[in-house]
Amino acid sequence: MATSRNHQKAHGIGQIEEQLNEQAEAAEAIQGGSETDREIAKSANRDARTSLDEIIDK
């Protein structure tokens, strides 16, 4: 039961992250982005890679 609950929480978190990303993209499309925003996003995406991602890419 706990595993199912944890899975549901993880899925909910993923949905929240996706929704926030979509809102940020919409705001950027409307307002235009800044160089600082692009650098932060670039850095965040670069840091998000894990050793598992590297294995999958091989």
N, C-alpha and C positions, 0 to 999 in steps of 0.2 A: 504494500500500500504506500509506504513512504517513497519508494522509487517512482511510482506513478505520480505522486504529488510533486516530487522534485522535477520530474519531466514536464509536468504541466506548468510549474513556475518558470522553468527554463524557456519553455515555448512562449509563455507570456512575456518574458523579458525580451525575447527575440522580436516579438511583435511590436513591443514598445519602441525598441531601437529602430526598427524599420519605419515606424510611423514618424519618429523624430527626424530620421534622415530625410524622409519625404517632405516633411514640413520645412526643414532647412533648405532643401533643394528648391522648393517652391518660393521661399523667401528670397533666395539668391536670384532666381529667375525674375522675380518682380523687382527687387531692389538693386540687383547687380552685386557681385561679390567683390571682396577686397583682397588684395595681395596677402594680407595677414591671414584671412580666413582660408585661403588656398594653401598657404604654408602649414597652417595648423592641421588641416585635413590630410595633407600629404604626409606629415609627420605621424599623425594618428594611424593612418593606414599602414605606414611602414612599420610602426611598432607593434601592430596587431598580428603580424606574422609570427607563427610559432614554429618550433622544430617539426611538428606534425605537418604543417603546411609545406615545409621544404621537402619532406618525405613524399607527400602526395604529388608535388610538382615533378618529381623525378620519374 
